[in-house]
Amino acid sequence: MRASQSCTRCLTRLRPRFRPSERLLRPSFSIPRTISTLRTTTKPQWQNGPVSSLQSKRSFLSVFGGKKEGAAAPPLPSEVASTSDHPTYEHDESSSRVLLQPNNLFHIMEKSPSPSMRERAAAIKRTAYCPHPEHLQANSPQHVKYTCDACGVPTYCSEEHWAADYENHLLICDALKEANEDDHDLRSGRFFPEFEYPGGQMDEALINFTNWDTFLYTRDFRAINDPRSLRQVTKLLTYPITIASFLHELSPYSLRNRLTLEGLKSLSALRYTLHPEKTGGGQDIKNIRMSPPPVRLFMLGARAESSLPREVWYQLTYMFPLTSFHLVFIGPESLDGRANEFPLPDRTASNPYGAIVERVSHNMKISTFVEHYHTLHESGTFAPFDPYFDCFVLFHPGLGHPGSSEEWAATLPRLLETKVPVLVTGYTEGDLERDVNWVKEKCSDEFDVLLKPGENRFKSLRWDINDADPTDLSQGNWGVWSFRGKRYEATKKEAKPEL
């Protein structure tokens, strides 16, 4: 894929969805005061790959052009601004677009040269509340109106409350500024060479899943020396690489590192399919053998991950070259922003749930269902399930969140019935812990932990701002854990001989 085609659409689409703060869902007004610890070549083979035809079919304008009512408009690849309003910016006379320089990316959101950033600042002021303790004590919430000059993000209702609570704001001010600059970078109109993805992996070159640096190097990505470029590319790759780092035979998770004995049993079954023997096959009739069914990855509650450019998901086939994949995106929001590209088909007897099927290549197929999983499960659409070929993935599901836990309550028992692995990620440490506690509360004795909860080695390195609460900073797929329904093994007990 050419880097020039990776404009702002693919990344801004991955900004976390509107997540109502828990304090908006509680009977009384409260403000959480804690956040997770801040932490601070060759021509791409994709152009000749099996899915190169997608480049002519998919434009980022059509994929991410959808707009919800009341939501800020997504940014365009190049956004027009008045020269008189922003005289310090470079302008491309041929296209009249603003070109922000690397040393000129910080701007107050409400005064940004980007229209979408100004709209986002207005949306934050409409939805977010001031985190000053005075409002908590008086139970009198106030919308944010004041923008911090240091980070450029609206965070308090007044300058007085910002100054009084400055010590708490200082904990996240640098991260807010970094997120602000990263968002402006997406709208800068610059060339994005970091989005040139490598092709197939040589058999002799093993992939190192220790961290992002070793992975990008052993996968032969272009050298990324700029921390901002690294943050942008990990925002996309965190989805397929999180899955691969869990399933691959060279996974960093082992019995010495968070993987349980039950987890080793489940992964051994999947890895038997994902890494088949290379002997016994050939092109002549004597060595012909049957191809196994594709490995099915069910993405439940799919949102942004279903809109990822397909070449990002196709990286899975390069890490598992002898396996075919069937990605199944399931959820009411799985087609958000893509209605123009994929209009929902009519529900017929042959397609009762209006599934949209994309044939990416000979070894990858993608199906999208705009439906809840428990409805599909009850109809037997995907039955039977096989622990050698199936795996569920839940990206930031919010299992224990007050706003979504009721929906997941109908899905969880059906997931446990399948007895196949369920991989779950979370935005923050608190988000992950809340999901784990919710699953334990609902079915404490009905599941086995496969991977102990903890930080994901392939989390997104970008900070994301929650528009409903700017103090709620998160990183995509920050944490990861896994579980499956408990298996009961029957053992035959021989009767004692009579004396």
N, C-alpha and C positions, 0 to 999 in steps of 0.2 A: 504494500500500500504506500502511495506517495504521501510524504509528510504534509504536503500542501493541502491535502484533503482532510487532514485531522484538524479541523478548526475548533472553535469554542463549543460547538454543539455537544460533542461527545462528553466533554468534561462537566459543563454546567448542568447537563441532564442528571449527572450523578450526585449533585448536591442533595443531601438528605431531604426527604420529603418533609412537609410541614408537620412537625412533631409537637402537638400541644403539650405544654409543660404540665407536669403532674399537679402543680398548684391550681391550674385552671379547672381540674376535674375533681378537686376535693371540695367538701362542703364549706370549709373555712379557708380563708386566704393564707397561704404559706409560701415561703420562698426557700428552696434548697440553697445552702450556702457553701456546698462542697463541690469540687470538680476533681476529675482525675488528675494525677500528676502530669505537669507539662514536660515534654521532652523535645527538650529541644534537640574506510573499511570497504565493507563489500556492498554491492548493490542488493537491495532487499529482494529476496526470492518470492515475496508475496505477489509481485507483479506478474510472475509466471506461474503462480500457484493455481490450484484447481478451482478456486473461487474468485478468480480475477474478474469474471463476468459481473460480479456484484458491484464493482466499482461504477459501471455504467448504469446500474439500476438504482443504487442507493445514493442519495445525496443527504447530507446532514441537515439541510434545510427541511426536507420532507420527513426525516426520521424524528427530529426533535423540534418540529415546528408547532406542535400542539400547544395550546394555551388554555389554562383553566380560568373560569370566571373568578375575578378578584385576585388572581395571582399575577406576580410581576412577569412581564414578557421576557422570554429567554433571549439572550444576547445574539445578535447577528454576527457572522464572521467578520464583517467590517461595519462599524457603526459611524454614522455621519455626525459631525459636530461643527458648530460654527467657528470659523477662524477668528472672528472678532472676540468670541467668548473665551477661546483657548488659544491665545497667540503663541504660547510656548511650545505647542505641539507641531510635529512634522505632519504634513498632509500630502497624500498621494493625489496629485492633480488629476490623474486619469480616472480615479474611482471616488475621490472626495472622502476618503476614509482617514480616520485618525490613526496615527502610528505612534504608540507610546514607546518611549525608549526604556531600556532596562533600568536606568537610574532615575526614571520619572514615573514609577508605578504607584506611588502612594498618593491617594487623593481622598478627601473627605467624601464619604459615600453620597451624601445629598448634593454635593457640588461636583460630582464626577463628570468627566466628559462623556461617559457612557450612559445613554438613556436607561438601559436596563439596571444599572447600578443605582441610579437615582430613584427608579421605581421600587427597587428592593429596599432602599432606605425608607421610603414612604410606607412600604408594607410592614417593616419592622416597627415603625412608630404607631401603626394601627393595631398591631397584635401584641407586642411585647410590653411587659410591665417593669416598672422601676424596682431594682432589687434592694433598695435601701431598707435597713431594719425598721425604720419608723413606720413604714407601711404595714409591716408584719404585725407590729404591736397594736396599731390602731385599726387593723383590718380594713384598710382603705387603699386599694390598689390604684396606681396611677400609671398611665401609659408613658413610655419613654419619649422624651422630647429633646434632650440635650445630647450632643455628639462630642465625644472625647476628641480633642485635637491631636492626641498622640497616636491613637489607633484608627480614627476616622469612622468609628461605628457608633450608632446611637445606642446608649446604654442606660441613661438615667433620665429622670423626669425634670431635673433642674441642675444647674451648675453647682448649687449649694449642696445637694445630695451627692453629686459626683465628688466634690472636694471632701465632704465628710466621710465618705466611704472609699477614699482613694487607696488605702492600704489593701483592701480586698480587690479593687479593680486592678491594681498593679500586678496581681498574680496572673492575670490573663491578658493584660494589655498588649504585651509583645506578641502573643499568639493571635490576638484579634488583628493586629497590624499585619502580621504575616499572611493571614487568611485574606485580608483586604487586598494586599498587593498581589497575591496569587490570582484572585478573581479579576483584577485589572489586567494581569498578564494574559489571561485567556481572551481578553477583549482588545489586546494591544495590536492585533493585525500582524504579528510577527510570524516568521516561518517556524514550524514545529518539527525539527529533525528527530526529536526523541520518539516520535510516533512511527518511525520506520521499524517494522517488526521483522525479526529474522525468520527464515524458513525452516526446512527440515534439520534435524539434529543428526550428526554423524554417529555411527554406532560406537566409535572409539572415544567419543567425547561424552563423558558422564556429566549429568546436571548436578550442581551443588546447591542444595536447598538450605544452606546454613543461614543466609540472610539475603537481602535484596542485592547487595553488591556481588556476592558470589554467584547468585542466580543469573543476573544480567550478563556477567562476564562469561560464564560457562554456556549460556544460551546464545552467545555471539551477538548481543545487542550492540548498537553503536555506543561508543563511549559517551557517558553522560556526566559531565564534570560540574555542571551547575546545579546546586541544591534545589533551586526552584523547578528546573526541568525534571529532576528526579521525583519531586513531589507530584508533578502533573502526571507523569507516566504511571506512577504507582497507584494513582487514583483509579485508573482503568484496569490495570493488570491485577489488582488485589483480588478480584473476583475469581478468575480462572486459576490463578496461582495458589490461592488459599485452598481450593479443592485439590489441586495437583499435589501440594505439599503434604496433604493428609493421605492421599491414596497411593502415591508413588512408592516404589520399593526402596528408593533412596530418601524417604521421608525423614525429616529431622526429629520426628516424634517416635520414641521407642519406649521400651519398658523402663528405661532409666530416665526418660523424659516425658512424663505425663500419660503415656499410653498404658492402659490396663491390660490384664491378661485376656479379658473378654474382647477388648479392642483389637488385640493381636489376632484373635481367632477370626473376627469379622473381616479385618483387613487382609488376612491371608487368603480368604475366599475371593475377595475382589481383585487382589493382585494376581491371583492365578489366571484370571481372565485378562487383566490389563497388561500383563507381561507374559504372553504365551511363548512356548518354545519356538525357536527359529528353525529348527530342523523338521524334516518331514513334509515340507511343502515345496512346490515348484511349479513351473509353467507347463511342463509336459503332462500327459495324461496319467503317467505312472505315479507321479508325485502329487496329484491333485488331492485336495482334502476340503472338507466342508468348512465354511467360515462360521464362526460362532455368532450368536445374536449380538446386537450392539449393547454397550453398557448404557443404561438409562439413568440420567441424572435429573431428578425431579426438583425444580426450584419452586418451593411453595411461598405464597405471598409475594410473588415477583413484582418488582417495580422498576427501578432504574436498570437493574441487571439485564432485564429483557430487551432494553433498548441499546445495549452495548453494540458497537460495530462488530460485525460477525467475524472479522479477522482477529479480534481480541479473543473471542471464544475459540477460534480455530487453533490457537496456540496449544490447546489440549491435545490435538492430534499430533503435534510435533513432539510432545513429551511422552505420548503413548502411541508410537507410529504403527503398531501392529493391531490396534484396536479401533473399532468404529464406535461412534457416540450418537446417542439420541437425547438431546436436551429438551426437557419439557418444562415450560414456564406456565405456572398455574397461579391465578389470583385475579380478583376483580380489577386491579390496577395494572395488569400485565401489558396492556396496550396503550397506556396513557401517553399522549404525545405522538402517537403513531397512527392515528385514525386515517390520515390522508394516504399513508403508504399501504396500510392493510385494513381496508374496510371490513367490518365484521361480516362474515358470510351468513347466509340464511341457515337456520337449523333444519336439517332434513333427516330422513330416516338413516341415511348413510353417514351423516355427520350431525348427530343429535346435539352436540354441545358447541357447534360452530368453531371447531378447531382450525387454526391457521398453520399450515405446514410449509416449512422452507427447506428445500434441499440445498444445503450449502455446498456439499461435495459428495463424492462417493463414500466417504467415511464419516460424515456428520449430517445429521438431520435435526431440525429445530421445530418443535410444535408449541403453540401458544393456546392456552385455554383461559378465556375470561370467565372464570367460574371458581367457586370455592372447592377446595380439595375434597372435603367430606362428601360433597354431592357426587363427585366423580368416583370416589371410592365405593360408595354404596351401590353405584350402577355397575361396578366391576369393569370399568373401562380399562384399567391397567393390570388387572389380575391375570395370571398369578404373579406374585413377586418372588424373586430369586436372590438370595444373598450373594450369589456369584456375579450378578449382573445389575443390581439396582442399588441406588443410594439416594437419600433425600438430603437436600441442602436448604437451609433457612437463613437468608442473609438479613440481619437486623430485624427479626420477626416481632420483637416486642411481646414475647409470650406472657410476661407478667405485668405489662403496662396496663393501667386501668382502662385505657381507651380501646384496647384490642384483645384483652385476655378472654373476653366472652366468645369472640369469634374462634380463637384457638382451642377453646375448651371442647368444641365438637370435633376438632381435627386430631388432637393429641391421642385419644384412645385408638383411632384408626391407624395412626402411624405406628403405635406399639404392636398392633396386630400383625403388621407385615414382617416383623423380626429382622428388618434390614437397617443398616446404619443411618443415623440422622445427624448431619453436621450443622451446627448452629453457631452464628457469629453475633457479636454485639458491638454497639457504638463505643461504649465505655466500660470500665470495670464495674460500675454500679449497675449499668444496663444488663451486663452479662450475669452478675450475681442475682439480680432480680428474676431473670428468666430461669436460672437453675433452681432457685427456691420455689418458684411457681410450679415447675415440673415435679419437684419432690413433694410439694403439698398435694398436688392432684393425684399422683400415682406413685407413692414412695416405694412400694414393693413390687412394682410392675415393670421396672426398667433397669438396665445395666449401663453404667458409665463406661464408654469406650475411650474417650480422651478427656482427661481432667480439665476443668475450666482454667484458662490462663491467657496470657497475651499471645496474640497471633504474630508469628515471625514475618508474615507478609501482609501486615496491615497497611492501609494507606498512610503515607507520610504527610498528607495534607490535613490541616485543621479545617473543619467545617463549622460554620456558624448556624445555629438554629434560629430562624427568623422569629419564632415565637418566644425565644428567650436567648438573647445574644450572649449571656453569660454561660450558656450551655454549649461548651466546645466539645467536639468529638472528632474521632478519626474513623474512617470507614473500615469495618471488619477489625476493630481494635483487638477483640478477644475472640476465642474459638473454643468450643467443646463439642463432644459428641456422645450420643446415647442410642440405645435400641431397646425394643421390647425384650423382656426377660424370656429366656428359653428354659423350658423344663425338660430335663432328661430323665427318662424312666430307666431304672436299673432292675434287673431280674434278681430276685433274692431266692436262692435255693433253699428248699425246705430242709430242716435238720432231720437226719435219719432217726426213726423211732428206736428207742432202746428196748 
